[in-house]
Amino acid sequence: QVQLVESGGGLVQPGGSLRLSCSASGTIFSINAMGWYRQAPGKERELVAQVTSGGATDYADSVKGRFTISMDNAKKTVYLQMNSLKPDDTAVYYCRVLGRGLNKWGKGTLVTVSS
């Protein structure tokens, strides 16, 4: 059984920063990619950023230049550094891990950007 533990969400003022973490544990043969998605109230879940085990990254246009994703392969942990946060970034952020026979979602962590 694979488990994902997310942390780092919370309330931050516009222009502030947060760092999300997501650690995978359990029986994992290999990880191809880890990523962060988000879902705002009344909207569909969308990709925020993804990183492959080889280090290739992909970002939503709305976060390019503000968010940075990284992965520690040994720790099976993915990080999302979020800077210059805007109220539009308010959402539940979900971690996802993809690998051989693996497609797992975390339970989500709430990020609220408000003054």
Buried (B, 14 or more C-beta within 10 A) or exposed (E): EBEBBBEBBEEBEEEBEBEBBBBBEEEBEEBEBBBBBBBBEEEEBEBBBBBBBEEEBBBBEEBEEBBBBBBEEEEBBBBBBBBEBEEEBBBBBBBBBBBEEBEBEBEBBEBBBEE
